[in-house]
Amino acid sequence: MRALVLEKKGELSLREIALPQDVGPDDVRIAIHTVGVCGSDVHYYTHGAIGSYIVRQPMVLGHEASGTIVEVGANVTSLKVGDRVCMEPGVPNLSSRATKLGIYNVDPNVRFWATPPVHGVLAPYAVHPAAFTYKLPDNVSFAEGAMVEPFAIGMQAAARARIVPGDVAVVVGCGPIGIMIALAALAGGCSKVLISDFSAPKLEIAGQYPGIVPVNVGEQSLVDAVRSATDNWGADIVFEASGSPKAFANLFDIVRPGGAVVLVGLPVETVELNVPAAISREVRIETVFRYANIFDRALQLIASGKVDLKPLITGTYDFSESIKAFERAAQGRPQDVKLQILLTGEKG
């Protein structure tokens, strides 16, 4: 079938490619409707690798997706043909020790869409286990359904933070994941969330949400902003979502004694961490890698209306314009948060 294929670093094509379409007894086949352009997809396009995951052969991109079920396996009873769904893109080994511990996101054998050598879903159809496929409520659009995946990362971060109602949080980095974390933190009980970046357009988008306080670090010190907002005490939780090595320099200057630092952004290189500063404040450090056992909860929160992700969709492209969408994403326009690609002519 025709798909968006990353041939090699810097080279995309829309072409025919053979993809597995056999529906097993526990699988469903999905007509893909909407796919979000993720930062990891763009990184594979521009750099050809993320850490040890290297593009060594042509790979279909895309893992933030929604669609409609067109076929179900013999054992599937929870879903039916015609159901509108979103899909959790990582499928672990259900017998692994990580899965049995409830942390299947760190299963070394997890198969994750658009992570070499596993193909993604920027193609008309995909086959997926029913256990990792979730029915969309009637009030959740396909566009929102394709946003569940990145929001689940925000939910994972909020869960790892162990938020106490009334907490003040800081998110370093106002990219798509940073904003998702801020929204999840508010939904989890934070009284307010300061979010920092150099990008005024992104901060303006984030600042439209009640409870999110934008801090332009090109104009104001984040340390000063946090001290002002917390009477010099520090934030209860600091989420690092930029992945920038420079961001790690003052993390322990903005967290309160006994607070938590949650590392979400993934630096390309090894970074320095001020361990003495962390110990002297007895700061709890948590890390986040994707998500586990949280996808359906992220969907439920969106369906409840407590989290509105629609303002974050800043561009929509037809499937025939997929390469153009990736070229735009690679430019890193400051006003862009999330671009999406439609594989049908129908929006909704």
Disulfide bonds with the S-S distance in Angstrom:
none
